[in-house]
């Protein structure tokens, strides 16, 4: 298990490692607004990512696309849209997994409209790892499950040709059929129960989607008031109840939740065919005579997912207590690390303790004090406590920025909801950026977007060659 990795087993990163990792994380946003069908969208995304790898200073000449990008677009846009790709260092046995956890067109809607933060679920294998009370938010749990089932048929550049050859030889149809069986099979009474729940849930999600679209056309104050009312609305309460019902079905609630939303047929069309993450990493390990490095990076919700996915991988090294289909590094040849930028919390305090044991100093987390997102979903333990807490949201930017009426009430209400869940940030290597309020951005929403994106580029000295448009505009 990864928890037994020697303390001295660390990665010697280059001085600009943070810039490299943020660049790779931000490149997942390219083609974020492309509405074309699946394969056309993925082809455009692949070209946009490749051009970024070749043109941006931190990655130019050093990294090559090895797998993906693969993407999942959830129906009704209620769940986060996920994107993932893998790059390989040209001269080192280093693989970096870049994940996008959400499409941040509206950060405020995401932070205060994400009803899934109020529901948590047990971390798989928590008891075996010695942390029986470790739990993660439903949003993080479902997103992780989607990432693990994303598949890619390419590209197959010369640099990783050997890895793809091993993947084809060791995976094959039998493994892929087994993966599909694992994802889509249900037994006995679960089938009609899931069908009924899915029909009920989809009706509620349609109503919520319509409500969000109506709110999007209103002023910020009206949207906040609408979110406040939505928290106790009948559709939201029904959705939460149905989600809890789904979690009680079968022995793999994360699988049932995905089936609950999509149904088997749509899952197959969205997540297959190709090689998944575990199959690719297994081939990467087998094709290398030397130890390899596996790092995960992400920004925003992807920041929470980067550390979560890294933990999942680290806990599935070796063979003891690891299901056969999840074994990717049976000899412990890989060193797993993560780089998290602008992320919210993923799980509770025991989850954070578990992550710190398994990943430890190899978890690098970057947060801007003025960025709204890292203040979710921790709750201030006592009056006057300093740190990243959701109650800070209304007063992040001082008197020069227009305050939003009702935001304080909403923040306190959400804090009361999530306090029992005890959310905490992970990571031992934490970098806090001070951020600078832009005096020309007097609207709260403008400041939120600026601090969430530009704040990190400026804080890491990347503003000379990159801005938000570098990652959100190009479609090649």
Helices and strands as residue ranges (DSSP letters): G 2-4, H 17-26, G 27-29, H 38-55, E 63-72, G 75-77, E 82-89, E 94-100, H 107-113, G 115-118, E 120-122, E 135-137, H 138-149, E 151-152, G 158-160, H 161-170, H 172-184, H 190-216, H 220-231, H 234-247, H 253-262, H 264-271, E 275-276, H 277-286, E 292-299, H 301-314, G 324-326, E 334-341, E 347-348, H 349-358, G 360-362, E 363-368, G 373-375, G 390-395, H 407-418, G 419-421, E 423-424, E 429-433, H 444-452, H 454-459, H 468-472
